[in-house]
Amino acid sequence: MLSQALAEPFRLMPGAVRRRPSSITGSEFLAWERSRLIESAPSSDLDPGRPEKDMPADPEFLSRARGEAQGAMRLDIAYIGVVNGLFATLHRLGEASSDALGEAAGMDRGYVARWCDAAYAVGYLDDADGRFRLSDVGTAFRPDAAESLMPVAIQSMLAAHMAERAAGLMRTGARPGEQVLAECETILPWFGPMLEANFAVFFETNIAPVVPVFAEVDARGGLAVDLGCGSGWYLRALARRFPKLRGLGLDGFVENIAQAVRLAAAEGLAGRLRFEARDIHGLALTEKADLIAMNRALHHVWEAGPHDFLVSLSDNLKPGGAIVIWEPNWPTARGALRSPAGQRLAFQNLTEHVQGNHLLRAGEIAQELRAAGLDPQAHLFAEGHEAVVVARKPA
Ligand SMILES: C[S@@+](CC[C@H](N)C(=O)[O-])C[C@H]1O[C@@H](n2cnc3c(N)ncnc32)[C@H](O)[C@@H]1O
């Protein structure tokens, strides 16, 4: 279906819109560019007297759309290389034939030969006397590269998958939930690394230094609990920064927990960080927490009713403890959706609908925390697109 879309990129239905792919840069959300709504050609719906075949072809529009389709295709090629370790393996080998690369990566030679041609065609690989080596852009797609482009490729494919599911589900209204993320076997293992690559540095440089509650928890060797912890990157970041803080991460996906356990052990943090596969509803901690954090997870449980859920979090906190919620901040005015970041939020909200979720406003999070007996304070980051709401339980 995707290849058909690439072959016939300009058959827009009247009034239809097309997603814009990312250009290849390291910006944290850039892959969501793929979802950007762009101007459609004049619509025969709006002008029913003119047949569609007579619509004028705006050369600028056509050229832009072609470029966007080309960019999406380049990221598709990158995705295949990222999730099958081809960039990483070729980096390790330095130079290799496609057969040698396939063998070293444990992949089928026929597929790898065709991938090498495609990756060469778009400039990820250079030809070195019949062997391949990574170009600078190809090197940047290595997951281990500084400011790796890996998350751009992963997010681009995830966006395409979620868009395809939304397109089909719109016909019935079905909202299958979290499991949609696990439908693509090659995407799921990369979901956590993608989020970590997108948000860990932002957390460490912008959020952790200005939210004093983390240092307070550390000072008393307290327990920070991360609900919906994914790959556990948040607790790892806290544990690296605060040497006495202990952590417990809970997540419903067994695969996420296995990854979190492995990554914490690899960093020598297994002694202070534990992870368990568990539903975060009906929380009953054996040790009350000094801090309960939820990053991009509260909106996953919101539609079932936030009040009882937040009261249960408060019940699991020590007196004087804090809940720290980090969420994308849904804007109060629709006009804000026209900015690049707003477009990404709007597309995310569409895909969240598939999962039974919707994005939240910082104000409504604070309001519900207050209703649960806590004292909330909202901090806004990234020009108001990211909200961290810290809510204290009375001592
Ligand atoms: C968008 S991800 C965020 C992951 C992580 N907090 C991060 O920032 O990278 C949301 C996470 O919440 C988890 N989650 C959602 N609902 C859950 C539930 N009811 N019980 C446990 N985990 C849940 C999902 O499995 C997923 O890992």
The ligand as an SDF file (V2000), in Angstrom:
LIG
                    3D

 27 29  0  0  0  0  0  0  0  0999 V2000
    3.7700    6.7750   25.8240 C   0  0  0  0  0  0  0  0  0  0  0  0
    4.4010    5.4920   26.7630 S   0  0  0  0  0  0  0  0  0  0  0  0
    5.4940    6.3500   27.8710 C   0  0  0  0  0  0  0  0  0  0  0  0
    6.5500    5.4500   28.4010 C   0  0  0  0  0  0  0  0  0  0  0  0
    7.5410    6.1270   29.3420 C   0  0  0  0  0  0  0  0  0  0  0  0
    6.8900    6.7230   30.4730 N   0  0  0  0  0  0  0  0  0  0  0  0
    8.3570    7.1660   28.6050 C   0  0  0  0  0  0  0  0  0  0  0  0
    8.2080    8.3570   28.9020 O   0  0  0  0  0  0  0  0  0  0  0  0
    9.1700    6.7860   27.7720 O   0  0  0  0  0  0  0  0  0  0  0  0
    3.0660    5.0730   27.8550 C   0  0  0  0  0  0  0  0  0  0  0  0
    3.3820    3.8380   28.6700 C   0  0  0  0  0  0  0  0  0  0  0  0
    2.3140    3.6180   29.6030 O   0  0  0  0  0  0  0  0  0  0  0  0
    2.1190    2.2150   29.6990 C   0  0  0  0  0  0  0  0  0  0  0  0
    0.7670    1.9970   30.1960 N   0  0  0  0  0  0  0  0  0  0  0  0
   -0.3620    2.5460   29.6970 C   0  0  0  0  0  0  0  0  0  0  0  0
   -1.4380    2.1130   30.4050 N   0  0  0  0  0  0  0  0  0  0  0  0
   -0.9650    1.2740   31.3460 C   0  0  0  0  0  0  0  0  0  0  0  0
   -1.5710    0.5130   32.3920 C   0  0  0  0  0  0  0  0  0  0  0  0
   -2.8930    0.5420   32.5830 N   0  0  0  0  0  0  0  0  0  0  0  0
   -0.7800   -0.2260   33.1920 N   0  0  0  0  0  0  0  0  0  0  0  0
    0.5680   -0.2520   32.9940 C   0  0  0  0  0  0  0  0  0  0  0  0
    1.1940    0.4500   32.0270 N   0  0  0  0  0  0  0  0  0  0  0  0
    0.4400    1.2030   31.2170 C   0  0  0  0  0  0  0  0  0  0  0  0
    2.3500    1.7120   28.2920 C   0  0  0  0  0  0  0  0  0  0  0  0
    2.6710    0.3400   28.2790 O   0  0  0  0  0  0  0  0  0  0  0  0
    3.4950    2.5870   27.8290 C   0  0  0  0  0  0  0  0  0  0  0  0
    4.7460    1.9910   28.0750 O   0  0  0  0  0  0  0  0  0  0  0  0
  1  2  1  0
  2  3  1  0
  2 10  1  0
  3  4  1  0
  4  5  1  0
  5  6  1  0
  5  7  1  0
  7  8  2  0
  7  9  1  0
 10 11  1  0
 11 12  1  0
 11 26  1  0
 12 13  1  0
 13 14  1  0
 13 24  1  0
 14 15  1  0
 14 23  1  0
 15 16  2  0
 16 17  1  0
 17 18  1  0
 17 23  2  0
 18 19  1  0
 18 20  2  0
 20 21  1  0
 21 22  2  0
 22 23  1  0
 24 25  1  0
 24 26  1  0
 26 27  1  0
M  CHG  2   2   1   9  -1
M  END
$$$$
